Amino acid sequence: MATQPHLQVEPGDVNSVALLPGDPDRVERIASRCADTVEVAENREYRVVNGTYEGVPVTICSTGIGSPSAAIAVEELANAGLVTDRDYDVVVDLRVVCNDCGRDYTVADLFEQGGCDCE
């Protein structure tokens, strides 16, 4: 299969475990916790880095903003061999971080208490 148009990856470029942060800057933050990191590609809002975390080869790929760009990233990672011959469930852990104090909340907790404690 040819090089994917957005991620600029091809078969053999990605590992079987992937972490998908939205912001490309988070790729570097996650990669800093890995060993043997190698930047595979960078194009527009997409940045792809391979590394090893606790002995497990991982691919870290930013997805940009919103569902459409995330769908492109997942589809192109699949085309490059990330997802093979099985069905998978996708689990999203959405957290909210207060820009004023840096406190971290689940969305449900933030709504239940009506905002951040620092207000």
N, CA and C atoms as an extended XYZ file, in Angstrom:
357
Properties=species:S:1:pos:R:3:atomname:S:1:resname:S:1:resid:I:1 pbc="F F F"
N         0.837       -1.176        0.000 N   MET     1
C         0.000        0.000        0.000 CA  MET     1
C         0.884        1.241        0.000 C   MET     1
N         0.420        2.284       -0.595 N   ALA     2
C         1.185        3.517       -0.749 CA  ALA     2
C         1.262        4.299        0.558 C   ALA     2
N         2.115        5.301        0.548 N   THR     3
C         2.220        6.218        1.677 CA  THR     3
C         0.875        6.903        1.903 C   THR     3
N         0.460        6.957        3.151 N   GLN     4
C        -0.816        7.587        3.498 CA  GLN     4
C        -0.701        9.104        3.323 C   GLN     4
N        -1.700        9.739        2.715 N   PRO     5
C        -1.578       11.144        2.318 CA  PRO     5
C        -1.475       12.150        3.460 C   PRO     5
N        -2.100       11.874        4.599 N   HIS     6
C        -2.077       12.845        5.684 CA  HIS     6
C        -0.989       12.540        6.711 C   HIS     6
N        -0.923       11.287        7.158 N   LEU     7
C         0.067       10.912        8.165 CA  LEU     7
C         1.464       10.729        7.581 C   LEU     7
N         1.542       10.479        6.280 N   GLN     8
C         2.824       10.233        5.613 CA  GLN     8
C         3.524        8.983        6.163 C   GLN     8
N         2.716        7.944        6.481 N   VAL     9
C         3.255        6.661        6.931 CA  VAL     9
C         2.871        5.592        5.924 C   VAL     9
N         3.593        4.482        5.991 N   GLU    10
C         3.293        3.351        5.118 CA  GLU    10
C         3.434        2.072        5.922 C   GLU    10
N         3.013        0.944        5.372 N   PRO    11
C         3.120       -0.312        6.118 CA  PRO    11
C         4.542       -0.526        6.638 C   PRO    11
N         4.610       -0.940        7.892 N   GLY    12
C         5.903       -1.149        8.538 CA  GLY    12
C         6.351        0.038        9.375 C   GLY    12
N         5.693        1.182        9.224 N   ASP    13
C         6.076        2.388        9.964 CA  ASP    13
C         5.459        2.473       11.355 C   ASP    13
N         4.394        1.704       11.616 N   VAL    14
C         3.691        1.846       12.896 CA  VAL    14
C         3.731        0.543       13.686 C   VAL    14
N         3.662        0.689       15.012 N   ASN    15
C         3.640       -0.460       15.911 CA  ASN    15
C         2.204       -0.909       16.144 C   ASN    15
N         2.040       -2.037       16.823 N   SER    16
C         0.695       -2.575       17.025 CA  SER    16
C        -0.053       -1.929       18.188 C   SER    16
N         0.615       -1.086       18.970 N   VAL    17
C        -0.029       -0.328       20.044 CA  VAL    17
C         0.150        1.145       19.721 C   VAL    17
N        -0.957        1.905       19.784 N   ALA    18
C        -0.883        3.331       19.471 CA  ALA    18
C        -1.550        4.169       20.546 C   ALA    18
N        -0.961        5.313       20.816 N   LEU    19
C        -1.529        6.332       21.690 CA  LEU    19
C        -1.868        7.510       20.796 C   LEU    19
N        -3.071        8.070       20.958 N   LEU    20
C        -3.548        9.090       20.029 CA  LEU    20
C        -3.941       10.383       20.746 C   LEU    20
N        -2.965       11.195       21.126 N   PRO    21
C        -3.315       12.502       21.688 CA  PRO    21
C        -3.779       13.429       20.571 C   PRO    21
N        -4.560       14.431       20.898 N   GLY    22
C        -5.015       15.371       19.882 CA  GLY    22
C        -3.921       16.326       19.449 C   GLY    22
N        -3.351       17.035       20.392 N   ASP    23
C        -2.372       18.090       20.140 CA  ASP    23
C        -1.014       17.500       19.752 C   ASP    23
N        -0.431       17.948       18.636 N   PRO    24
C         0.891       17.438       18.247 CA  PRO    24
C         1.967       17.664       19.311 C   PRO    24
N         1.827       18.725       20.124 N   ASP    25
C         2.813       18.967       21.180 CA  ASP    25
C         2.773       17.893       22.261 C   ASP    25
N         1.633       17.252       22.431 N   ARG    26
C         1.533       16.179       23.425 CA  ARG    26
C         2.294       14.932       22.992 C   ARG    26
N         2.508       14.792       21.689 N   VAL    27
C         3.281       13.635       21.210 CA  VAL    27
C         4.667       13.663       21.850 C   VAL    27
N         5.295       14.823       21.857 N   GLU    28
C         6.627       14.946       22.453 CA  GLU    28
C         6.596       14.682       23.957 C   GLU    28
N         5.547       15.157       24.642 N   ARG    29
C         5.433       14.930       26.088 CA  ARG    29
C         5.311       13.439       26.389 C   ARG    29
N         4.529       12.737       25.595 N   ILE    30
C         4.376       11.293       25.796 CA  ILE    30
C         5.670       10.575       25.413 C   ILE    30
N         6.253       10.969       24.299 N   ALA    31
C         7.488       10.324       23.822 CA  ALA    31
C         8.631       10.488       24.820 C   ALA    31
N         8.615       11.571       25.594 N   SER    32
C         9.683       11.783       26.574 CA  SER    32
C         9.680       10.716       27.664 C   SER    32
N         8.591        9.979       27.797 N   ARG    33
C         8.497        8.899       28.777 CA  ARG    33
C         8.865        7.548       28.167 C   ARG    33
N         9.188        7.554       26.887 N   CYS    34
C         9.528        6.319       26.172 CA  CYS    34
C        11.022        6.242       25.900 C   CYS    34
N        11.472        5.049       25.580 N   ALA    35
C        12.862        4.829       25.168 CA  ALA    35
C        12.903        4.654       23.660 C   ALA    35
N        14.061        4.849       23.097 N   ASP    36
C        14.311        4.570       21.676 CA  ASP    36
C        13.321        5.276       20.748 C   ASP    36
N        13.039        6.546       21.001 N   THR    37
C        12.055        7.256       20.179 CA  THR    37
C        12.645        7.676       18.837 C   THR    37
N        11.795        7.576       17.827 N   VAL    38
C        12.157        7.976       16.466 CA  VAL    38
C        10.955        8.678       15.859 C   VAL    38
N        11.168        9.894       15.354 N   GLU    39
C        10.072       10.569       14.660 CA  GLU    39
C         9.909        9.922       13.290 C   GLU    39
N         8.715        9.448       13.019 N   VAL    40
C         8.421        8.749       11.774 CA  VAL    40
C         7.957        9.740       10.707 C   VAL    40
N         7.078       10.669       11.099 N   ALA    41
C         6.536       11.617       10.121 CA  ALA    41
C         5.921       12.812       10.836 C   ALA    41
N         5.829       13.919       10.102 N   GLU    42
C         5.121       15.100       10.585 CA  GLU    42
C         4.535       15.822        9.381 C   GLU    42
N         3.222       16.049        9.430 N   ASN    43
C         2.530       16.703        8.328 CA  ASN    43
C         1.268       17.366        8.868 C   ASN    43
N         1.171       18.668        8.702 N   ARG    44
C         0.029       19.439        9.199 CA  ARG    44
C        -0.169       19.189       10.688 C   ARG    44
N        -1.385       18.781       11.113 N   GLU    45
C        -1.638       18.546       12.537 CA  GLU    45
C        -1.208       17.165       12.999 C   GLU    45
N        -0.625       16.382       12.115 N   TYR    46
C        -0.260       15.006       12.437 CA  TYR    46
C         1.240       14.885       12.703 C   TYR    46
N         1.558       14.271       13.817 N   ARG    47
C         2.944       13.958       14.147 CA  ARG    47
C         2.977       12.512       14.618 C   ARG    47
N         3.882       11.720       14.080 N   VAL    48
C         3.953       10.288       14.394 CA  VAL    48
C         5.357        9.973       14.917 C   VAL    48
N         5.415        9.386       16.117 N   VAL    49
C         6.675        9.000       16.745 CA  VAL    49
C         6.551        7.560       17.217 C   VAL    49
N         7.586        6.767       17.007 N   ASN    50
C         7.657        5.415       17.545 CA  ASN    50
C         8.615        5.405       18.724 C   ASN    50
N         8.340        4.528       19.690 N   GLY    51
C         9.211        4.369       20.846 CA  GLY    51
C         8.872        3.085       21.551 C   GLY    51
N         9.484        2.910       22.707 N   THR    52
C         9.242        1.735       23.526 CA  THR    52
C         8.889        2.191       24.928 C   THR    52
N         7.777        1.677       25.452 N   TYR    53
C         7.369        2.001       26.815 CA  TYR    53
C         7.284        0.707       27.615 C   TYR    53
N         8.118        0.602       28.641 N   GLU    54
C         8.178       -0.596       29.477 CA  GLU    54
C         8.303       -1.855       28.629 C   GLU    54
N         9.144       -1.782       27.623 N   GLY    55
C         9.418       -2.925       26.765 CA  GLY    55
C         8.430       -3.152       25.640 C   GLY    55
N         7.378       -2.335       25.569 N   VAL    56
C         6.345       -2.504       24.541 CA  VAL    56
C         6.531       -1.456       23.453 C   VAL    56
N         6.685       -1.872       22.187 N   PRO    57
C         6.780       -0.898       21.104 CA  PRO    57
C         5.452       -0.157       20.927 C   PRO    57
N         5.502        1.172       20.902 N   VAL    58
C         4.302        1.989       20.751 CA  VAL    58
C         4.486        3.008       19.635 C   VAL    58
N         3.373        3.394       19.048 N   THR    59
C         3.333        4.511       18.111 CA  THR    59
C         2.489        5.592       18.755 C   THR    59
N         2.983        6.816       18.719 N   ILE    60
C         2.260        7.962       19.259 CA  ILE    60
C         1.923        8.851       18.066 C   ILE    60
N         0.635        9.113       17.869 N   CYS    61
C         0.187        9.859       16.689 CA  CYS    61
C        -0.828       10.913       17.098 C   CYS    61
N        -0.537       12.173       16.827 N   SER    62
C        -1.515       13.225       17.107 CA  SER    62
C        -2.665       13.113       16.121 C   SER    62
N        -3.841       13.573       16.579 N   THR    63
C        -5.035       13.480       15.735 CA  THR    63
C        -5.581       14.838       15.327 C   THR    63
N        -5.000       15.913       15.823 N   GLY    64
C        -5.517       17.234       15.482 CA  GLY    64
C        -6.796       17.530       16.238 C   GLY    64
N        -7.549       18.488       15.748 N   ILE    65
C        -8.760       18.938       16.427 CA  ILE    65
C        -9.987       18.299       15.795 C   ILE    65
N       -10.801       17.661       16.628 N   GLY    66
C       -12.102       17.183       16.181 CA  GLY    66
C       -12.120       15.776       15.637 C   GLY    66
N       -13.333       15.292       15.489 N   SER    67
C       -13.564       13.927       15.028 CA  SER    67
C       -13.110       13.665       13.597 C   SER    67
N       -13.328       14.592       12.647 N   PRO    68
C       -12.901       14.281       11.275 CA  PRO    68
C       -11.404       14.010       11.148 C   PRO    68
N       -10.569       14.826       11.788 N   SER    69
C        -9.127       14.582       11.673 CA  SER    69
C        -8.716       13.345       12.463 C   SER    69
N        -9.405       13.052       13.576 N   ALA    70
C        -9.122       11.823       14.322 CA  ALA    70
C        -9.483       10.602       13.483 C   ALA    70
N       -10.604       10.680       12.760 N   ALA    71
C       -11.010        9.567       11.895 CA  ALA    71
C        -9.979        9.332       10.791 C   ALA    71
N        -9.443       10.413       10.245 N   ILE    72
C        -8.392       10.280        9.222 CA  ILE    72
C        -7.183        9.570        9.817 C   ILE    72
N        -6.766        9.980       11.013 N   ALA    73
C        -5.592        9.365       11.644 CA  ALA    73
C        -5.811        7.873       11.874 C   ALA    73
N        -6.957        7.505       12.417 N   VAL    74
C        -7.227        6.087       12.693 CA  VAL    74
C        -7.293        5.290       11.395 C   VAL    74
N        -7.954        5.828       10.385 N   GLU    75
C        -8.048        5.120        9.100 CA  GLU    75
C        -6.670        4.931        8.473 C   GLU    75
N        -5.859        5.971        8.493 N   GLU    76
C        -4.539        5.851        7.867 CA  GLU    76
C        -3.595        4.972        8.682 C   GLU    76
N        -3.713        4.984       10.018 N   LEU    77
C        -2.933        4.039       10.825 CA  LEU    77
C        -3.348        2.612       10.509 C   LEU    77
N        -4.648        2.393       10.341 N   ALA    78
C        -5.131        1.057        9.970 CA  ALA    78
C        -4.576        0.641        8.609 C   ALA    78
N        -4.581        1.563        7.660 N   ASN    79
C        -4.040        1.266        6.327 CA  ASN    79
C        -2.551        0.943        6.377 C   ASN    79
N        -1.855        1.497        7.373 N   ALA    80
C        -0.417        1.252        7.514 CA  ALA    80
C        -0.132        0.003        8.348 C   ALA    80
N        -1.189       -0.686        8.799 N   GLY    81
C        -0.999       -1.958        9.481 CA  GLY    81
C        -1.240       -1.951       10.968 C   GLY    81
N        -1.687       -0.838       11.559 N   LEU    82
C        -1.922       -0.814       13.004 CA  LEU    82
C        -3.036       -1.769       13.392 C   LEU    82
N        -4.150       -1.688       12.717 N   VAL    83
C        -5.296       -2.547       13.011 CA  VAL    83
C        -5.321       -3.640       11.959 C   VAL    83
N        -5.401       -4.874       12.410 N   THR    84
C        -5.337       -5.975       11.445 CA  THR    84
C        -6.676       -6.688       11.329 C   THR    84
N        -6.724       -7.943       11.627 N   ASP    85
C        -7.863       -8.792       11.309 CA  ASP    85
C        -8.875       -8.987       12.438 C   ASP    85
N        -9.033       -8.017       13.334 N   ARG    86
C        -9.970       -8.162       14.451 CA  ARG    86
C       -10.863       -6.947       14.552 C   ARG    86
N       -11.939       -7.116       15.335 N   ASP    87
C       -12.755       -5.976       15.721 CA  ASP    87
C       -12.193       -5.428       17.022 C   ASP    87
N       -12.269       -4.116       17.190 N   TYR    88
C       -11.755       -3.465       18.386 CA  TYR    88
C       -12.788       -2.502       18.935 C   TYR    88
N       -12.774       -2.340       20.250 N   ASP    89
C       -13.529       -1.281       20.889 CA  ASP    89
C       -12.570       -0.124       21.110 C   ASP    89
N       -13.067        1.075       20.956 N   VAL    90
C       -12.258        2.264       21.201 CA  VAL    90
C       -12.730        2.883       22.497 C   VAL    90
N       -11.809        3.101       23.418 N   VAL    91
C       -12.121        3.707       24.702 CA  VAL    91
C       -11.474        5.080       24.738 C   VAL    91
N       -12.288        6.090       25.025 N   VAL    92
C       -11.782        7.452       25.095 CA  VAL    92
C       -11.874        7.910       26.537 C   VAL    92
N       -10.779        8.360       27.087 N   ASP    93
C       -10.754        8.892       28.445 CA  ASP    93
C       -10.573       10.396       28.331 C   ASP    93
N       -11.683       11.109       28.419 N   LEU    94
C       -11.659       12.554       28.268 CA  LEU    94
C       -11.514       13.195       29.631 C   LEU    94
N       -10.518       14.055       29.774 N   ARG    95
C       -10.278       14.763       31.029 CA  ARG    95
C       -10.214       16.249       30.716 C   ARG    95
N       -10.506       17.043       31.728 N   VAL    96
C       -10.489       18.491       31.592 CA  VAL    96
C        -9.450       19.032       32.570 C   VAL    96
N        -8.586       19.927       32.094 N   VAL    97
C        -7.576       20.543       32.936 CA  VAL    97
C        -7.870       22.036       33.021 C   VAL    97
N        -7.971       22.554       34.250 N   CYS    98
C        -8.224       23.975       34.465 CA  CYS    98
C        -6.999       24.779       34.038 C   CYS    98
N        -7.192       25.776       33.183 N   ASN    99
C        -6.079       26.610       32.732 CA  ASN    99
C        -5.529       27.501       33.838 C   ASN    99
N        -6.339       27.803       34.858 N   ASP   100
C        -5.887       28.686       35.931 CA  ASP   100
C        -5.030       27.968       36.965 C   ASP   100
N        -5.474       26.785       37.404 N   CYS   101
C        -4.748       26.117       38.493 CA  CYS   101
C        -4.098       24.799       38.085 C   CYS   101
N        -4.469       24.263       36.916 N   GLY   102
C        -3.882       23.007       36.449 CA  GLY   102
C        -4.526       21.755       37.007 C   GLY   102
N        -5.591       21.914       37.801 N   ARG   103
C        -6.279       20.756       38.367 CA  ARG   103
C        -6.943       19.954       37.249 C   ARG   103
N        -6.944       18.640       37.405 N   ASP   104
C        -7.412       17.696       36.394 CA  ASP   104
C        -8.724       17.072       36.857 C   ASP   104
N        -9.739       17.040       35.985 N   TYR   105
C       -11.058       16.497       36.314 CA  TYR   105
C       -11.551       15.576       35.213 C   TYR   105
N       -12.400       14.607       35.587 N   THR   106
C       -13.196       13.940       34.566 CA  THR   106
C       -14.297       14.922       34.180 C   THR   106
N       -14.872       14.767       33.018 N   VAL   107
C       -15.935       15.666       32.581 CA  VAL   107
C       -17.109       15.590       33.553 C   VAL   107
N       -17.474       14.378       33.974 N   ALA   108
C       -18.599       14.209       34.894 CA  ALA   108
C       -18.354       14.933       36.210 C   ALA   108
N       -17.156       14.791       36.770 N   ASP   109
C       -16.845       15.461       38.040 CA  ASP   109
C       -16.921       16.977       37.904 C   ASP   109
N       -16.408       17.497       36.808 N   LEU   110
C       -16.422       18.944       36.615 CA  LEU   110
C       -17.850       19.471       36.528 C   LEU   110
N       -18.713       18.768       35.791 N   PHE   111
C       -20.104       19.194       35.683 CA  PHE   111
C       -20.847       19.050       37.003 C   PHE   111
N       -20.604       17.940       37.719 N   GLU   112
C       -21.290       17.712       38.984 CA  GLU   112
C       -21.016       18.813       40.001 C   GLU   112
N       -19.781       19.288       40.064 N   GLN   113
C       -19.470       20.306       41.061 CA  GLN   113
C       -19.616       21.722       40.515 C   GLN   113
N       -19.977       21.856       39.253 N   GLY   114
C       -20.271       23.174       38.700 CA  GLY   114
C       -19.059       24.022       38.357 C   GLY   114
N       -17.919       23.411       38.186 N   GLY   115
C       -16.711       24.151       37.814 CA  GLY   115
C       -15.527       23.725       38.668 C   GLY   115
N       -14.422       24.388       38.462 N   CYS   116
C       -13.187       24.071       39.179 CA  CYS   116
C       -13.244       24.616       40.607 C   CYS   116
N       -12.545       23.935       41.511 N   ASP   117
C       -12.461       24.362       42.914 CA  ASP   117
C       -11.768       25.715       43.067 C   ASP   117
N       -10.945       26.104       42.103 N   CYS   118
C       -10.177       27.343       42.255 CA  CYS   118
C       -11.013       28.599       42.000 C   CYS   118
N       -12.240       28.428       41.500 N   GLU   119
C       -13.078       29.590       41.194 CA  GLU   119
C       -13.648       30.195       42.443 C   GLU   119
